[in-house]
Amino acid sequence: MPQNYAEATKWYEKAAAQRDADAQFSLGLMYATGDGVSQDDVRAYVWYTLAVAHSTGNKQKSAAANRDGALTRRMTPAQVAEAQRLAQQCEAQHFKGC
């Protein structure tokens, strides 16, 4: 992984842990596309879900659309359930281990 992706991911994760919806959205996008990280639909769903919870207006709508569109359609019901569980766990643990 190029150093710039590793740095970006690290800073997005720090900001996301502070409930920064833009960083959560960016992590969702990175995991959905595999841009700078290993592509992971479950992790993408988790970060988009958290972005929905911590944003309003158009940002919230965009995060929900990204989560509920093609991403959800390519996931199994079990993957969606796991992602929902992980999003709740992430919130409950104050973003430790997310």
C-alpha positions, -999 to 999 in steps of 0.1 A, spaced: 0 0 0 14 34 -9 24 55 21 -1 82 13 -30 58 15 -17 44 49 -15 80 62 -49 89 49 -65 59 64 -49 65 97 -61 101 98 -96 92 86 -98 66 113 -88 91 140 -113 116 128 -140 90 124 -135 79 160 -144 115 169 -177 111 151 -166 131 121 -192 120 95 -170 132 66 -142 108 77 -167 80 83 -181 86 48 -146 86 33 -138 53 50 -170 38 37 -160 48 2 -125 35 5 -137 1 17 -165 0 -9 -141 6 -37 -108 -9 -23 -91 25 -28 -61 24 -6 -74 -5 16 -86 -40 9 -121 -39 -5 -145 -50 22 -183 -46 18 -190 -52 55 -166 -25 67 -179 -1 40 -214 -7 53 -203 -1 89 -187 32 81 -216 44 59 -240 35 87 -220 55 112 -218 84 87 -256 83 84 -259 84 122 -236 114 126 -246 136 97 -277 155 85 -292 168 53 -275 160 20 -245 143 36 -268 119 54 -287 112 23 -255 106 3 -242 82 29 -275 63 31 -277 61 -7 -241 47 -9 -249 22 18 -283 11 5 -276 11 -32 -252 -12 -50 -233 -20 -18 -262 -36 -1 -273 -54 -33 -240 -72 -36 -241 -83 1 -258 -113 15 -284 -109 43 -259 -124 67 -232 -98 57 -257 -69 62 -267 -83 96 -230 -86 106 -223 -50 94 -253 -37 114 -240 -55 145 -205 -42 141 -218 -6 136 -237 -9 169 -207 -24 186 -184 3 173 -206 30 188 -210 11 221 -172 8 224 -166 44 215 -149 34 182 -122 12 198 -114 -16 174 -134 -3 145 
